[in-house]
Amino acid sequence: MTNRERFIGVMDCQSVDRVPNHELGVWPQTKRRWADEGLDIHNLHWDWFTGEEYFGMDAREFIPLNYGMLPEFDQEIIERTTEYEIVRHPNGIITKALVAGTVNGARMSMDQYLSFPVREIGDFRELKKRYNAEDLGRYPPQWREIMLPRWRNRGHVLVLGRNGAVLGFYFRAREWMGTENVSLAWYEKPELMHEMMAFVADFTIETSRTLLEAIDTDYVVIHEDMAMKNGPLLSPDLYSMFIFPHMARLVGFLKNNGVRYVMVDSDGDCELLIPLLLEAGADGVWPLERAAGMDPVKLRAKFGKRLRMWGGVDKRVLAQDKKAIDDHLRALAPVVEQGGYIPSVDHLVPPDVPLASFCHYMERKKELLEGAFP
């Protein structure tokens, strides 16, 4: 089977020769550790979404449409000391961050968020000028001549948007306003929130339209990150009121224009929102963060095969011994066999995972994907 045939077969819960082998990636600090443990890091590509040959991952191609701001804000270091730096980022957010422990721009702790580009409806209407869906710079140069012929004859999985590019409704609002401000705005500024949610759908549709008129794609991931450990960051009632109609409209457009599956990315426990995601036409969720209780076995028992799932391998277990890793994977075997599930680590691999443990995980996961796990 080709990678694409295999992927579609698993997503449709059909018989396949094996399940696709996908992973997310690692922290830069993990990469540094593994180099110290003997890995030739220059022999890897470190773009695990597109597939890492060294670890036997399968190929995927992400169409690099730009769904972000054009132009972006100018990045600026507002203040820097030996302990911290205050930076305005290209998305307009200003943060304060520790300098210690930073590797290739990745920090060992979360930034402190100081300000966001939107406070009132006037700010948002000004910000919208940076989201012109007809800007030709959103598309790769010469994509019709260079990329389109290859896409039409592909045997690999083709994805609409680079991973992390297609930002969803909650994600956009949080990026524009901040978590606390958004949490209050559903109640205090409903006009602003309704206008934002409608715009997200309109902008995503119009940015995607030209490409989807030319080529079908295998899936898209709508990035939301709308939950924490104890549940979603907005209630099902708020989701139904503000987001659901536009999510249904967006998913309907995508599927009517050749996108085969629509997945939703959310860390944390988003289980309360899954029925609404399915009703809106989405096919599944990932990465199923185990620290938040998102267990593939439990979710399959509750939602059946209607809910496709990716992820669900507890990154914390990879720092334990080989028996713990084996037992953890063995518990996932029934769901893998049923189809509609692609196991992978539930986020980036952290630096407490030794290289030897990760290699053991990948070796045993290969057996799991082939249906040969003892």
LOKE-734563 format. One record per residue (C-alpha): x, y, z; residue number from 1; residue in three letters; chain. Coordinates in steps of 0.02 Angstrom, whole numbers, plus 50000, padded with zeros to 5 digits. Last residue first. Layout:
! residues N
LOFI       x       y       z    nr   rest   kette
LOFI       X       Y       Z   NUM    Ala       A
...
This chain:
! residues 374
LOFI       x       y       z    nr   rest   kette
LOFI   50165   49518   51088   374    Pro       A
LOFI   50145   49667   50968   373    Phe       A
LOFI   50131   49600   50791   372    Ala       A
LOFI   49989   49705   50723   371    Gly       A
LOFI   50108   49800   50610   370    Glu       A
LOFI   50078   49964   50701   369    Leu       A
LOFI   50111   49879   50868   368    Leu       A
LOFI   50273   49803   50804   367    Glu       A
LOFI   50331   49975   50745   366    Lys       A
LOFI   50280   50043   50916   365    Lys       A
LOFI   50401   49920   50995   364    Arg       A
LOFI   50548   49984   50894   363    Glu       A
LOFI   50496   50166   50916   362    Met       A
LOFI   50479   50146   51104   361    Tyr       A
LOFI   50648   50060   51118   360    His       A
LOFI   50727   50202   51019   359    Cys       A
LOFI   50644   50327   51137   358    Phe       A
LOFI   50711   50236   51289   357    Ser       A
LOFI   50887   50228   51219   356    Ala       A
LOFI   50883   50414   51179   355    Leu       A
LOFI   50841   50455   51359   354    Pro       A
LOFI   50675   50546   51394   353    Val       A
LOFI   50694   50685   51525   352    Asp       A
LOFI   50719   50810   51384   351    Pro       A
LOFI   50537   50813   51329   350    Pro       A
LOFI   50465   50726   51174   349    Val       A
LOFI   50346   50848   51092   348    Leu       A
LOFI   50162   50807   51118   347    His       A
LOFI   50051   50656   51150   346    Asp       A
LOFI   50178   50534   51080   345    Val       A
LOFI   50103   50442   50933   344    Ser       A
LOFI   49964   50316   50903   343    Pro       A
LOFI   49858   50324   50744   342    Ile       A
LOFI   49676   50278   50778   341    Tyr       A
LOFI   49528   50252   50661   340    Gly       A
LOFI   49557   50066   50660   339    Gly       A
LOFI   49495   49929   50776   338    Gln       A
LOFI   49669   49851   50789   337    Glu       A
LOFI   49745   50014   50853   336    Val       A
LOFI   49608   50023   50985   335    Val       A
LOFI   49644   49847   51045   334    Pro       A
LOFI   49834   49879   51048   333    Ala       A
LOFI   49830   50033   51159   332    Leu       A
LOFI   49853   49937   51322   331    Ala       A
LOFI   50003   49848   51246   330    Arg       A
LOFI   50085   50016   51213   329    Leu       A
LOFI   50081   50062   51397   328    His       A
LOFI   50139   49890   51454   327    Asp       A
LOFI   50287   49898   51334   326    Asp       A
LOFI   50338   50072   51391   325    Ile       A
LOFI   50325   50023   51575   324    Ala       A
LOFI   50427   49867   51541   323    Lys       A
LOFI   50562   49968   51453   322    Lys       A
LOFI   50589   50082   51603   321    Asp       A
LOFI   50519   50257   51632   320    Gln       A
LOFI   50554   50420   51538   319    Ala       A
LOFI   50444   50360   51394   318    Leu       A
LOFI   50300   50346   51518   317    Val       A
LOFI   50295   50535   51539   316    Arg       A
LOFI   50265   50560   51353   315    Lys       A
LOFI   50101   50467   51369   314    Asp       A
LOFI   50054   50394   51200   313    Val       A
LOFI   49881   50463   51156   312    Gly       A
LOFI   49919   50532   50984   311    Gly       A
LOFI   49790   50524   50844   310    Trp       A
LOFI   49605   50490   50859   309    Met       A
LOFI   49457   50468   50742   308    Arg       A
LOFI   49289   50487   50828   307    Leu       A
LOFI   49150   50396   50734   306    Arg       A
LOFI   49236   50234   50782   305    Lys       A
LOFI   49150   50233   50951   304    Gly       A
LOFI   49119   50388   51056   303    Phe       A
LOFI   49122   50324   51235   302    Lys       A
LOFI   49220   50161   51220   301    Ala       A
LOFI   49339   50242   51095   300    Arg       A
LOFI   49367   50387   51215   299    Leu       A
LOFI   49409   50272   51360   298    Lys       A
LOFI   49534   50170   51258   297    Val       A
LOFI   49611   50327   51181   296    Pro       A
LOFI   49640   50403   51356   295    Asp       A
LOFI   49628   50593   51368   294    Met       A
LOFI   49651   50608   51557   293    Gly       A
LOFI   49737   50777   51558   292    Ala       A
LOFI   49910   50702   51586   291    Ala       A
LOFI   49868   50587   51440   290    Arg       A
LOFI   49857   50725   51311   289    Glu       A
LOFI   49754   50660   51166   288    Leu       A
LOFI   49856   50739   51022   287    Pro       A
LOFI   49730   50746   50936   286    Trp       A
LOFI   49549   50755   50886   285    Val       A
LOFI   49432   50679   50758   284    Gly       A
LOFI   49318   50688   50609   283    Asp       A
LOFI   49248   50864   50615   282    Ala       A
LOFI   49073   50884   50545   281    Gly       A
LOFI   48997   51015   50661   280    Ala       A
LOFI   48909   50875   50754   279    Glu       A
LOFI   49077   50791   50782   278    Leu       A
LOFI   49151   50949   50855   277    Leu       A
LOFI   48996   50974   50962   276    Leu       A
LOFI   49007   50798   51033   275    Pro       A
LOFI   49194   50823   51064   274    Ile       A
LOFI   49171   50981   51168   273    Leu       A
LOFI   49155   50896   51338   272    Leu       A
LOFI   49307   50788   51298   271    Glu       A
LOFI   49426   50936   51276   270    Cys       A
LOFI   49543   50883   51417   269    Asp       A
LOFI   49710   50965   51383   268    Gly       A
LOFI   49794   50995   51215   267    Asp       A
LOFI   49684   51032   51067   266    Ser       A
LOFI   49709   50997   50883   265    Asp       A
LOFI   49550   50969   50781   264    Val       A
LOFI   49549   50853   50631   263    Met       A
LOFI   49454   50877   50467   262    Val       A
LOFI   49459   50734   50344   261    Tyr       A
LOFI   49440   50718   50154   260    Arg       A
LOFI   49470   50898   50102   259    Val       A
LOFI   49401   50903   49924   258    Gly       A
LOFI   49297   51061   49914   257    Asn       A
LOFI   49134   51005   49994   256    Asn       A
LOFI   49236   50943   50142   255    Lys       A
LOFI   49320   51110   50168   254    Leu       A
LOFI   49161   51213   50145   253    Phe       A
LOFI   49062   51105   50265   252    Gly       A
LOFI   49202   51113   50393   251    Val       A
LOFI   49202   51303   50385   250    Leu       A
LOFI   49012   51319   50398   249    Arg       A
LOFI   49004   51194   50542   248    Ala       A
LOFI   49143   51290   50630   247    Met       A
LOFI   49051   51452   50598   246    His       A
LOFI   48889   51390   50675   245    Pro       A
LOFI   48982   51307   50820   244    Phe       A
LOFI   49090   51454   50874   243    Ile       A
LOFI   48987   51584   50969   242    Phe       A
LOFI   48830   51505   51041   241    Met       A
LOFI   48874   51321   51035   240    Ser       A
LOFI   49049   51352   51103   239    Tyr       A
LOFI   48977   51460   51241   238    Leu       A
LOFI   48853   51323   51288   237    Asp       A
LOFI   48988   51188   51277   236    Pro       A
LOFI   49086   51290   51405   235    Ser       A
LOFI   49248   51380   51369   234    Leu       A
LOFI   49424   51340   51427   233    Leu       A
LOFI   49392   51154   51410   232    Pro       A
LOFI   49424   51031   51552   231    Gly       A
LOFI   49530   50991   51703   230    Asn       A
LOFI   49701   50982   51622   229    Lys       A
LOFI   49675   51129   51505   228    Met       A
LOFI   49570   51151   51350   227    Ala       A
LOFI   49553   51260   51195   226    Met       A
LOFI   49714   51220   51102   225    Asp       A
LOFI   49621   51263   50940   224    Glu       A
LOFI   49721   51211   50788   223    His       A
LOFI   49616   51156   50641   222    Ile       A
LOFI   49708   51011   50560   221    Val       A
LOFI   49674   50981   50376   220    Val       A
LOFI   49662   50816   50284   219    Tyr       A
LOFI   49689   50718   50125   218    Asp       A
LOFI   49689   50860   50001   217    Thr       A
LOFI   49599   50886   49836   216    Asp       A
LOFI   49678   51001   49708   215    Ile       A
LOFI   49641   51153   49597   214    Ala       A
LOFI   49482   51228   49670   213    Glu       A
LOFI   49553   51187   49841   212    Leu       A
LOFI   49701   51301   49807   211    Leu       A
LOFI   49596   51450   49757   210    Thr       A
LOFI   49476   51430   49903   209    Arg       A
LOFI   49596   51410   50048   208    Ser       A
LOFI   49623   51594   50091   207    Thr       A
LOFI   49437   51628   50062   206    Glu       A
LOFI   49380   51490   50179   205    Ile       A
LOFI   49506   51532   50316   204    Thr       A
LOFI   49461   51717   50310   203    Phe       A
LOFI   49273   51688   50315   202    Asp       A
LOFI   49284   51562   50456   201    Ala       A
LOFI   49397   51671   50563   200    Val       A
LOFI   49292   51825   50521   199    Phe       A
LOFI   49131   51747   50585   198    Ala       A
LOFI   49216   51704   50750   197    Met       A
LOFI   49290   51878   50770   196    Met       A
LOFI   49125   51968   50735   195    Glu       A
LOFI   49033   51859   50860   194    His       A
LOFI   49170   51892   50988   193    Met       A
LOFI   49168   52081   50965   192    Leu       A
LOFI   48979   52091   50980   191    Glu       A
LOFI   48984   51977   51133   190    Pro       A
LOFI   49098   52095   51230   189    Lys       A
LOFI   49064   52068   51416   188    Glu       A
LOFI   49009   51886   51419   187    Tyr       A
LOFI   49117   51801   51288   186    Trp       A
LOFI   49243   51940   51323   185    Ala       A
LOFI   49282   51879   51499   184    Leu       A
LOFI   49365   51716   51448   183    Ser       A
LOFI   49443   51804   51299   182    Val       A
LOFI   49528   51931   51412   181    Asn       A
LOFI   49596   51795   51526   180    Glu       A
LOFI   49662   51689   51383   179    Thr       A
LOFI   49745   51828   51284   178    Gly       A
LOFI   49667   51948   51158   177    Met       A
LOFI   49730   51915   50981   176    Trp       A
LOFI   49811   51747   51014   175    Glu       A
LOFI   49665   51693   51123   174    Arg       A
LOFI   49540   51742   50988   173    Ala       A
LOFI   49640   51653   50854   172    Arg       A
LOFI   49655   51493   50956   171    Phe       A
LOFI   49470   51493   51003   170    Tyr       A
LOFI   49418   51503   50822   169    Phe       A
LOFI   49546   51394   50737   168    Gly       A
LOFI   49720   51420   50672   167    Leu       A
LOFI   49764   51338   50508   166    Val       A
LOFI   49954   51361   50510   165    Ala       A
LOFI   50005   51245   50652   164    Gly       A
LOFI   50062   51108   50534   163    Asn       A
LOFI   50085   51183   50361   162    Arg       A
LOFI   49920   51205   50274   161    Gly       A
LOFI   49809   51079   50184   160    Leu       A
LOFI   49891   50909   50205   159    Val       A
LOFI   49945   50787   50069   158    Leu       A
LOFI   49977   50605   50118   157    Val       A
LOFI   50093   50512   50000   156    His       A
LOFI   50060   50418   49839   155    Gly       A
LOFI   50044   50577   49739   154    Arg       A
LOFI   50000   50601   49557   153    Asn       A
LOFI   49894   50759   49573   152    Arg       A
LOFI   50010   50831   49706   151    Trp       A
LOFI   50160   50815   49591   150    Arg       A
LOFI   50075   50910   49450   149    Pro       A
LOFI   50019   51046   49573   148    Leu       A
LOFI   50190   51080   49649   147    Met       A
LOFI   50298   51163   49516   146    Ile       A
LOFI   50182   51243   49388   145    Glu       A
LOFI   50032   51281   49497   144    Arg       A
LOFI   50139   51322   49649   143    Trp       A
LOFI   50241   51454   49556   142    Gln       A
LOFI   50281   51542   49719   141    Pro       A
LOFI   50200   51465   49873   140    Pro       A
LOFI   50034   51548   49919   139    Tyr       A
LOFI   49999   51677   50054   138    Arg       A
LOFI   50106   51805   49963   137    Gly       A
LOFI   49968   51822   49834   136    Leu       A
LOFI   49866   51923   49959   135    Asp       A
LOFI   49684   51881   49923   134    Glu       A
LOFI   49644   51827   50102   133    Ala       A
LOFI   49692   51999   50169   132    Asn       A
LOFI   49725   51968   50353   131    Tyr       A
LOFI   49836   52113   50409   130    Arg       A
LOFI   49692   52235   50382   129    Lys       A
LOFI   49595   52132   50509   128    Lys       A
LOFI   49704   52209   50646   127    Leu       A
LOFI   49617   52377   50625   126    Glu       A
LOFI   49446   52298   50645   125    Arg       A
LOFI   49511   52204   50796   124    Phe       A
LOFI   49577   52361   50881   123    Asp       A
LOFI   49410   52447   50851   122    Gly       A
LOFI   49318   52301   50932   121    Ile       A
LOFI   49415   52326   51093   120    Glu       A
LOFI   49569   52252   51176   119    Arg       A
LOFI   49662   52174   51031   118    Val       A
LOFI   49852   52174   51003   117    Pro       A
LOFI   49898   52079   51162   116    Phe       A
LOFI   49995   52129   51319   115    Ser       A
LOFI   50107   52062   51457   114    Leu       A
LOFI   50112   51873   51434   113    Tyr       A
LOFI   50237   51789   51549   112    Gln       A
LOFI   50331   51661   51447   111    Asp       A
LOFI   50314   51476   51486   110    Met       A
LOFI   50464   51380   51553   109    Ser       A
LOFI   50615   51286   51485   108    Met       A
LOFI   50624   51401   51335   107    Arg       A
LOFI   50636   51364   51150   106    Ala       A
LOFI   50726   51499   51048   105    Gly       A
LOFI   50864   51383   50988   104    Asn       A
LOFI   50896   51328   51168   103    Val       A
LOFI   50841   51438   51313   102    Thr       A
LOFI   50887   51372   51486   101    Gly       A
LOFI   50915   51542   51565   100    Ala       A
LOFI   50842   51691   51470    99    Val       A
LOFI   50678   51694   51564    98    Leu       A
LOFI   50534   51772   51468    97    Ala       A
LOFI   50428   51929   51469    96    Lys       A
LOFI   50300   51936   51330    95    Thr       A
LOFI   50225   52063   51209    94    Ile       A
LOFI   50102   51995   51081    93    Ile       A
LOFI   50094   52080   50911    92    Gly       A
LOFI   50097   51920   50808    91    Asn       A
LOFI   50277   51955   50753    90    Pro       A
LOFI   50332   51957   50937    89    His       A
LOFI   50361   52107   51049    88    Arg       A
LOFI   50495   52053   51171    87    Val       A
LOFI   50537   52079   51355    86    Ile       A
LOFI   50694   51985   51405    85    Glu       A
LOFI   50745   51900   51566    84    Tyr       A
LOFI   50887   51860   51685    83    Glu       A
LOFI   51045   51939   51612    82    Thr       A
LOFI   50938   52088   51561    81    Thr       A
LOFI   50843   52130   51403    80    Arg       A
LOFI   50708   52260   51368    79    Glu       A
LOFI   50599   52302   51218    78    Ile       A
LOFI   50672   52170   51103    77    Ile       A
LOFI   50572   52201   50944    76    Glu       A
LOFI   50489   52093   50812    75    Gln       A
LOFI   50405   52202   50682    74    Asp       A
LOFI   50221   52158   50673    73    Phe       A
LOFI   50172   52040   50534    72    Glu       A
LOFI   50123   52099   50361    71    Pro       A
LOFI   50033   51993   50317    70    Leu       A
LOFI   49966   51908   50473    69    Met       A
LOFI   49946   51720   50470    68    Gly       A
LOFI   49858   51595   50358    67    Tyr       A
LOFI   50011   51568   50249    66    Asn       A
LOFI   49985   51417   50136    65    Leu       A
LOFI   50130   51295   50145    64    Pro       A
LOFI   50049   51135   50080    63    Ile       A
LOFI   50105   51004   50203    62    Phe       A
LOFI   50177   50842   50135    61    Glu       A
LOFI   50177   50681   50234    60    Arg       A
LOFI   50305   50542   50235    59    Ala       A
LOFI   50302   50396   50356    58    Asp       A
LOFI   50418   50379   50504    57    Met       A
LOFI   50556   50248   50506    56    Gly       A
LOFI   50662   50325   50645    55    Phe       A
LOFI   50804   50383   50532    54    Tyr       A
LOFI   50682   50421   50391    53    Glu       A
LOFI   50598   50561   50488    52    Glu       A
LOFI   50429   50607   50414    51    Gly       A
LOFI   50349   50771   50360    50    Thr       A
LOFI   50281   50798   50535    49    Phe       A
LOFI   50448   50744   50606    48    Trp       A
LOFI   50545   50894   50545    47    Asp       A
LOFI   50705   50855   50640    46    Trp       A
LOFI   50799   50817   50476    45    His       A
LOFI   50915   50685   50548    44    Leu       A
LOFI   51096   50639   50511    43    Asn       A
LOFI   51159   50802   50587    42    His       A
LOFI   51097   50742   50757    41    Ile       A
LOFI   51225   50602   50759    40    Asp       A
LOFI   51155   50522   50916    39    Leu       A
LOFI   51286   50479   51048    38    Gly       A
LOFI   51208   50517   51217    37    Glu       A
LOFI   51269   50698   51213    36    Asp       A
LOFI   51178   50717   51047    35    Ala       A
LOFI   51023   50643   51129    34    Trp       A
LOFI   51032   50775   51265    33    Arg       A
LOFI   51046   50918   51139    32    Arg       A
LOFI   50897   50853   51040    31    Lys       A
LOFI   50800   50840   51202    30    Thr       A
LOFI   50840   51023   51243    29    Gln       A
LOFI   50778   51071   51071    28    Pro       A
LOFI   50612   50991   51124    27    Trp       A
LOFI   50561   50845   51016    26    Val       A
LOFI   50447   50806   50869    25    Gly       A
LOFI   50268   50763   50822    24    Leu       A
LOFI   50266   50579   50773    23    Glu       A
LOFI   50187   50474   50636    22    His       A
LOFI   50201   50291   50586    21    Asn       A
LOFI   50049   50244   50483    20    Pro       A
LOFI   49956   50084   50532    19    Val       A
LOFI   50002   49922   50444    18    Arg       A
LOFI   49951   49813   50297    17    Asp       A
LOFI   49778   49891   50303    16    Val       A
LOFI   49599   49831   50337    15    Ser       A
LOFI   49472   49972   50346    14    Gln       A
LOFI   49432   50088   50491    13    Cys       A
LOFI   49404   50236   50372    12    Asp       A
LOFI   49549   50332   50450    11    Met       A
LOFI   49655   50175   50442    10    Val       A
LOFI   49618   50147   50258     9    Gly       A
LOFI   49645   50329   50216     8    Ile       A
LOFI   49818   50325   50296     7    Phe       A
LOFI   49868   50161   50213     6    Arg       A
LOFI   49811   50219   50042     5    Glu       A
LOFI   49909   50381   50065     4    Arg       A
LOFI   50068   50296   50122     3    Asn       A
LOFI   50056   50180   49974     2    Thr       A
LOFI   50000   50000   50000     1    Met       A
